[in-house]
Each structure stands twice: as structure tokens, then as C-alpha cells.
């Protein structure tokens, strides 16, 4: 494995984690805002 390929493989994981965290947090805040609008608890 070349140095460039290994570096790309290692640096890919923080990007994947950031995207997953963004998607989860966006869905959480959307549900939280909807619950507040409807006067419900989040749980």
C-alpha cells in the first residue's frame, strides 16, 4: 500500500464520523423542535 493510499484511508475516517454525527444531530434537533412546537416531551 502506498503512502498516499494509506494516508487517504486514515484521513477518511474522521470525515465519515463527522458526516454521521451531523446526520444524527440534525435529526435530533429536528425532533426536539417538533416536540417543543407540539408541547410534548422528547422522551
MMTF fields as JSON, N, C-alpha, C and O atoms, coordinates in Angstrom:
{
  "mmtfVersion": "1.0.0",
  "mmtfProducer": "UNKNOWN",
  "numBonds": 171,
  "numAtoms": 172,
  "numGroups": 43,
  "numChains": 1,
  "numModels": 1,
  "chainsPerModel": [1],
  "groupsPerChain": [43],
  "chainIdList": ["A"],
  "bondAtomList": [4, 2, 8, 6, 12, 10, 16, 14, 20, 18, 24, 22, 28, 26, 32, 30, 36, 34, 40, 38, 44, 42, 48, 46, 52, 50, 56, 54, 60, 58, 64, 62, 68, 66, 72, 70, 76, 74, 80, 78, 84, 82, 88, 86, 92, 90, 96, 94, 100, 98, 104, 102, 108, 106, 112, 110, 116, 114, 120, 118, 124, 122, 128, 126, 132, 130, 136, 134, 140, 138, 144, 142, 148, 146, 152, 150, 156, 154, 160, 158, 164, 162, 168, 166],
  "bondOrderList": [1, 1, 1, 1, 1, 1, 1, 1, 1, 1, 1, 1, 1, 1, 1, 1, 1, 1, 1, 1, 1, 1, 1, 1, 1, 1, 1, 1, 1, 1, 1, 1, 1, 1, 1, 1, 1, 1, 1, 1, 1, 1],
  "groupList": [{"groupName": "UNK", "atomNameList": ["N", "CA", "C", "O"], "elementList": ["N", "C", "C", "O"], "formalChargeList": [0, 0, 0, 0], "bondAtomList": [1, 0, 2, 1, 3, 2], "bondOrderList": [1, 1, 2], "singleLetterCode": "X", "chemCompType": "L-PEPTIDE LINKING"}],
  "groupTypeList": [0, 0, 0, 0, 0, 0, 0, 0, 0, 0, 0, 0, 0, 0, 0, 0, 0, 0, 0, 0, 0, 0, 0, 0, 0, 0, 0, 0, 0, 0, 0, 0, 0, 0, 0, 0, 0, 0, 0, 0, 0, 0, 0],
  "groupIdList": [1, 2, 3, 4, 5, 6, 7, 8, 9, 10, 11, 12, 13, 14, 15, 16, 17, 18, 19, 20, 21, 22, 23, 24, 25, 26, 27, 28, 29, 30, 31, 32, 33, 34, 35, 36, 37, 38, 39, 40, 41, 42, 43],
  "secStructList": [7, 7, 2, 2, 2, 2, 2, 2, 2, 2, 2, 2, 2, 2, 2, 2, 2, 2, 2, 2, 2, 2, 2, 2, 2, 2, 2, 2, 2, 2, 2, 2, 2, 2, 2, 2, 2, 2, 6, 7, 7, 7, 7],
  "xCoordList": [0.853, 0.0, 0.894, 1.84, 0.596, 1.429, 1.113, 0.093, 2.017, 1.851, 0.615, -0.102, 0.364, -0.799, -2.094, -3.034, -2.148, -3.362, -3.593, -4.727, -2.537, -2.67, -3.102, -3.938, -2.542, -2.937, -4.395, -5.126, -4.82, -6.223, -7.153, -8.223, -6.757, -7.577, -7.71, -8.796, -6.608, -6.634, -7.428, -8.189, -7.264, -7.946, -9.415, -10.17, -9.826, -11.219, -12.12, -13.26, -11.636, -12.474, -12.98, -14.15, -12.172, -12.741, -13.847, -14.805, -13.726, -14.766, -16.04, -17.131, -15.918, -17.09, -17.767, -18.993, -16.973, -17.527, -18.219, -19.286, -17.634, -18.237, -19.568, -20.519, -19.65, -20.905, -21.98, -23.123, -21.624, -22.6, -23.064, -24.258, -22.142, -22.508, -23.413, -24.345, -23.158, -24.003, -25.412, -26.385, -25.532, -26.857, -27.637, -28.826, -26.983, -27.662, -28.08, -29.203, -27.191, -27.53, -28.616, -29.468, -28.592, -29.641, -31.012, -32.001, -31.065, -32.325, -32.776, -33.966, -31.829, -32.185, -32.784, -33.835, -32.123, -32.63, -33.948, -34.775, -34.154, -35.439, -36.553, -37.625, -36.304, -37.301, -37.54, -38.676, -36.478, -36.595, -37.444, -38.293, -37.226, -38.004, -39.465, -40.361, -39.71, -41.09, -41.798, -42.97, -41.104, -41.7, -42.013, -43.045, -41.146, -41.408, -42.602, -43.415, -42.71, -43.84, -45.156, -46.166, -45.14, -46.365, -46.611, -47.631, -45.698, -45.861, -45.676, -46.211, -44.939, -44.685, -43.286, -42.424, -43.085, -41.728, -40.977, -41.579, -39.677, -38.869, -38.833, -38.757, -38.886, -38.811, -40.218, -40.365],
  "yCoordList": [-1.178, 0.0, 1.235, 1.327, 2.156, 3.357, 4.298, 4.177, 5.229, 6.198, 7.064, 7.382, 7.44, 8.29, 7.527, 8.08, 6.274, 5.483, 5.252, 5.333, 4.968, 4.762, 6.043, 6.006, 7.167, 8.454, 8.767, 9.239, 8.508, 8.755, 7.859, 8.297, 6.611, 5.678, 6.143, 6.097, 6.587, 7.037, 8.337, 8.492, 9.263, 10.553, 10.479, 11.419, 9.377, 9.211, 9.035, 9.502, 8.378, 8.047, 9.252, 9.254, 10.281, 11.465, 12.12, 12.651, 12.086, 12.651, 11.828, 12.391, 10.503, 9.634, 9.856, 9.934, 9.955, 10.189, 11.543, 11.66, 12.558, 13.895, 13.898, 14.54, 13.201, 13.142, 12.418, 12.871, 11.296, 10.547, 11.382, 11.413, 12.058, 12.909, 14.052, 14.413, 14.625, 15.694, 15.191, 15.861, 14.023, 13.474, 13.159, 13.465, 12.553, 12.208, 13.467, 13.547, 14.449, 15.665, 16.469, 17.069, 16.488, 17.194, 16.559, 17.267, 15.236, 14.548, 14.786, 14.962, 14.791, 15.032, 16.416, 16.564, 17.432, 18.795, 19.012, 19.808, 18.324, 18.418, 17.829, 18.423, 16.655, 16.032, 16.886, 17.018, 17.463, 18.293, 19.535, 19.902, 20.17, 21.36, 21.001, 21.75, 19.871, 19.446, 19.14, 19.478, 18.511, 18.209, 19.5, 19.59, 20.481, 21.758, 22.475, 23.062, 22.427, 23.077, 22.435, 23.12, 21.115, 20.393, 20.305, 19.762, 20.826, 20.817, 19.439, 19.169, 18.579, 17.233, 17.15, 17.986, 16.127, 15.834, 15.084, 14.45, 15.158, 14.489, 12.985, 12.219, 12.568, 11.132, 10.519, 9.318],
  "zCoordList": [0.0, 0.0, 0.0, 0.782, -0.859, -0.939, 0.212, 0.89, 0.404, 1.487, 1.26, 2.209, 0.03, -0.277, -0.015, 0.554, -0.421, -0.196, 1.292, 1.763, 2.027, 3.464, 4.164, 5.067, 3.756, 4.344, 4.038, 4.909, 2.811, 2.446, 3.247, 3.672, 3.458, 4.23, 5.674, 6.251, 6.251, 7.647, 7.783, 8.738, 6.854, 6.941, 6.547, 6.795, 5.94, 5.548, 6.774, 6.766, 7.814, 8.965, 9.741, 10.124, 9.997, 10.656, 9.831, 10.393, 8.516, 7.652, 7.769, 7.858, 7.769, 7.904, 9.253, 9.33, 10.308, 11.641, 11.71, 12.313, 11.109, 11.114, 10.372, 10.818, 9.261, 8.493, 9.293, 9.346, 9.917, 10.713, 11.898, 12.2, 12.573, 13.699, 13.254, 13.973, 12.089, 11.556, 11.286, 11.632, 10.676, 10.354, 11.624, 11.712, 12.603, 13.859, 14.606, 15.103, 14.689, 15.435, 14.724, 15.379, 13.389, 12.656, 12.91, 13.101, 12.913, 13.18, 14.622, 14.88, 15.557, 16.954, 17.133, 17.758, 16.588, 16.763, 16.031, 16.475, 14.927, 14.225, 15.081, 15.202, 15.68, 16.558, 17.8, 18.256, 18.345, 19.535, 19.246, 20.058, 18.12, 17.761, 17.52, 17.91, 16.886, 16.653, 17.967, 18.131, 18.894, 20.199, 20.961, 21.625, 20.872, 21.549, 20.929, 21.642, 19.593, 18.929, 19.335, 19.503, 19.492, 19.833, 21.334, 21.759, 22.142, 23.59, 24.207, 25.283, 23.556, 24.064, 24.646, 24.372, 25.45, 25.909, 24.83, 23.964, 24.887, 23.871, 24.084, 23.124, 25.323, 25.611, 25.629, 25.855]
}
